[in-house]
Amino acid sequence: MSKRSCEEAITSVYLYLDNELGWVHAAKIKRHLRHCDGCLDAFRFEEQLKVVIRERVREEPKQEVLDRLRVFLKEQEPGFGD
């Protein structure tokens, strides 16, 4: 595979895994992955990492944390949440 197509695939990994690419770009990445074991391994690793993170972050944040975050965001961006 060409270095350029590998770079394009790797920089698109999260957009691809989150189904945020247009169908033409997604098809191009999918075709690349069928022929490039190195990129396919990288995609599989990132896909598994997303699963692990999703499973570990199941609990909702405490109300105190949400309140502190809201105060912080209002300080950074006046009018936020009004």
PLY file of the C-alpha trace (Angstrom):
ply
format ascii 1.0
element vertex 82
property float x
property float y
property float z
element edge 81
property int vertex1
property int vertex2
end_header
0.00 0.00 0.00
1.13 3.53 -0.59
2.27 5.64 2.33
-0.27 8.30 1.35
-3.27 5.95 1.44
-2.12 4.56 4.79
-1.82 8.09 6.20
-5.31 8.90 4.95
-6.73 5.74 6.51
-5.05 6.31 9.87
-6.09 9.97 10.07
-9.69 8.90 9.35
-9.82 6.05 11.87
-12.20 7.66 14.39
-14.44 9.22 11.77
-14.70 5.81 10.11
-15.37 3.94 13.36
-18.02 6.49 14.34
-19.69 6.30 10.90
-19.04 10.01 10.32
-17.50 9.74 6.85
-19.37 10.22 3.63
-20.11 6.97 1.84
-17.45 7.56 -0.85
-14.69 8.23 1.68
-15.85 5.33 3.89
-15.82 2.96 0.90
-12.30 4.10 0.03
-11.10 3.42 3.59
-12.88 0.05 3.68
-11.22 -0.97 0.40
-7.84 0.12 1.77
-8.35 -1.96 4.93
-9.07 -5.08 2.85
-5.61 -4.79 1.31
-3.48 -3.35 4.12
-2.92 -5.57 7.15
-0.99 -2.85 9.01
-3.85 -0.36 8.83
-6.40 -3.08 9.55
-4.51 -3.99 12.73
-4.45 -0.31 13.76
-8.19 0.02 13.09
-8.97 -3.13 15.07
-6.90 -1.86 18.00
-8.72 1.49 18.01
-12.07 -0.25 17.68
-11.31 -2.46 20.70
-10.04 0.55 22.66
-13.33 2.38 22.04
-15.24 -0.66 23.36
-13.12 -0.82 26.51
-13.54 2.91 27.16
-17.30 2.72 26.57
-17.60 -0.18 29.03
-15.51 1.56 31.69
-17.40 4.85 31.50
-20.89 3.59 32.15
-21.67 5.41 35.37
-23.17 8.87 35.27
-21.13 11.73 36.73
-22.13 12.96 40.18
-24.33 16.07 40.31
-21.53 17.96 42.09
-19.20 17.34 39.15
-21.86 18.47 36.67
-22.49 21.64 38.71
-18.78 22.48 38.85
-18.47 21.89 35.12
-21.44 24.15 34.44
-19.89 26.94 36.57
-16.57 26.54 34.78
-18.18 26.68 31.35
-20.17 29.79 32.28
-16.93 31.48 33.36
-15.29 30.56 30.06
-18.27 31.41 27.86
-20.66 34.01 29.32
-24.24 33.13 28.47
-23.55 29.38 28.36
-26.55 27.40 29.55
-28.85 30.41 29.95
0 1
1 2
2 3
3 4
4 5
5 6
6 7
7 8
8 9
9 10
10 11
11 12
12 13
13 14
14 15
15 16
16 17
17 18
18 19
19 20
20 21
21 22
22 23
23 24
24 25
25 26
26 27
27 28
28 29
29 30
30 31
31 32
32 33
33 34
34 35
35 36
36 37
37 38
38 39
39 40
40 41
41 42
42 43
43 44
44 45
45 46
46 47
47 48
48 49
49 50
50 51
51 52
52 53
53 54
54 55
55 56
56 57
57 58
58 59
59 60
60 61
61 62
62 63
63 64
64 65
65 66
66 67
67 68
68 69
69 70
70 71
71 72
72 73
73 74
74 75
75 76
76 77
77 78
78 79
79 80
80 81
